[in-house]
Amino acid sequence: MKVVVAGKNGSSFQGEVEKGKESSLYSLKIGDSFDGGLVGAVGYTLQVTGGSDKDGVPMRKDVSGQRRASVLLSSGAGFKSSCKGDRAKRKVRGNTVSDNIVQLNTKIVSEGEKKLEELFPKKEGEKKDKK
């Protein structure tokens, strides 16, 4: 499972959770916190803000469980409005992390001793941050 960590200054870093340790993230809900050591961010505490499954279906906080559901949406994750008052039925995933989730989005709750740039070094071919 890939885990995207949103930094304080708008940057983001991507880590990976090993197959054997993924089960410790299962049953976490959007808004729950966990130890960043699972991802490689030792000393950090991360909070789940969302994610998506293998088909790109986003997680929503207001849909309970691990299920995939068709919901009538007017705003938020999984819906892009073209005009005011627009509503549409869209597929979304529930707010609980399961084995179907491929990418998990997180933010930092408390920082560790090292900076994220040191813990997640840039790989060859990746874009550099705009400054």
C-alpha positions in Angstrom: 0.0 0.0 0.0 1.3 3.4 -0.9 1.0 6.2 1.7 1.2 9.8 0.7 2.3 12.2 3.5 1.4 15.8 3.1 4.1 18.1 4.5 3.5 21.4 6.3 4.7 23.6 3.5 2.5 22.1 0.7 5.0 19.4 -0.3 4.1 15.7 -0.3 6.2 12.5 0.2 5.4 9.0 -0.8 6.2 5.9 1.3 5.3 2.3 1.1 3.9 -0.1 3.7 5.2 -3.7 3.5 2.7 -6.4 2.8 3.0 -8.0 6.2 2.5 -4.7 8.0 -0.5 -3.5 6.0 -2.9 -5.3 8.3 -2.1 -2.8 11.2 -3.7 0.0 9.1 -6.9 -2.0 8.4 -10.0 -0.8 10.3 -8.5 2.8 10.7 -11.1 5.4 9.8 -10.6 8.8 8.2 -9.5 11.1 11.0 -7.7 8.4 13.0 -4.0 8.7 13.8 -1.2 6.1 13.6 2.6 5.8 14.1 4.6 7.0 11.0 7.2 4.3 11.6 5.1 1.9 9.5 5.8 4.1 6.5 9.4 5.1 7.3 8.6 8.4 9.0 10.1 7.4 12.4 8.9 9.7 15.2 6.0 11.2 13.3 2.3 10.7 14.0 0.2 10.7 10.9 -3.6 11.2 10.5 -5.6 9.5 7.7 -7.3 12.1 5.4 -8.5 9.8 2.6 -7.4 7.4 0.0 -8.5 5.5 -3.1 -8.9 1.8 -4.1 -7.4 -0.1 -7.1 -9.9 1.5 -9.5 -9.3 5.1 -8.3 -12.6 5.3 -6.4 -12.0 7.9 -3.5 -12.8 7.4 0.1 -15.4 9.7 1.8 -15.7 10.5 5.4 -19.5 10.5 5.4 -19.9 6.9 4.0 -19.5 4.3 6.7 -17.7 1.0 6.5 -15.4 -0.5 3.9 -18.0 -0.8 1.2 -18.2 0.8 -2.2 -21.5 2.7 -2.7 -23.4 4.8 -5.2 -24.2 8.1 -3.5 -25.9 11.3 -4.6 -23.3 14.0 -4.2 -23.3 17.8 -4.6 -19.8 18.5 -3.3 -16.6 17.0 -1.8 -14.4 14.1 -2.7 -15.5 12.2 -5.8 -17.5 15.0 -7.3 -16.6 17.9 -9.5 -19.4 20.4 -10.1 -19.9 22.2 -13.4 -22.5 24.7 -12.1 -24.2 25.8 -8.9 -26.8 23.3 -7.5 -25.4 20.4 -9.6 -25.9 16.9 -8.1 -24.9 13.5 -9.5 -24.7 9.9 -8.4 -21.1 8.7 -8.0 -19.3 5.7 -6.7 -17.3 6.2 -3.6 -15.6 4.1 -1.0 -16.4 4.0 2.7 -14.4 5.8 5.4 -12.6 2.6 6.8 -9.2 1.4 5.5 -9.4 -2.2 4.1 -7.3 -4.5 1.9 -8.9 -2.9 -1.2 -7.3 0.5 -0.5 -4.2 1.0 -2.7 -3.3 4.6 -1.8 -3.7 6.2 1.7 -3.5 10.0 2.1 -2.2 11.3 5.4 -1.2 14.6 7.1 1.3 15.2 9.9 -0.1 15.5 13.4 3.2 15.6 15.3 6.7 15.8 13.9 9.8 13.7 14.6 13.4 14.7 15.0 14.4 14.3 11.3 12.9 16.3 8.4 10.7 14.5 5.9 13.2 15.4 3.1 15.8 13.2 4.9 13.4 10.3 5.5 12.0 10.3 1.9 14.9 11.3 -0.5 13.9 12.3 -4.1 14.5 9.6 -6.7 16.1 10.1 -10.1 13.6 11.6 -12.6 11.2 13.1 -10.0 10.2 16.7 -10.3 11.8 19.2 -8.0 9.7 21.4 -5.7 8.8 24.8 -7.0 10.2 27.6 -4.8 
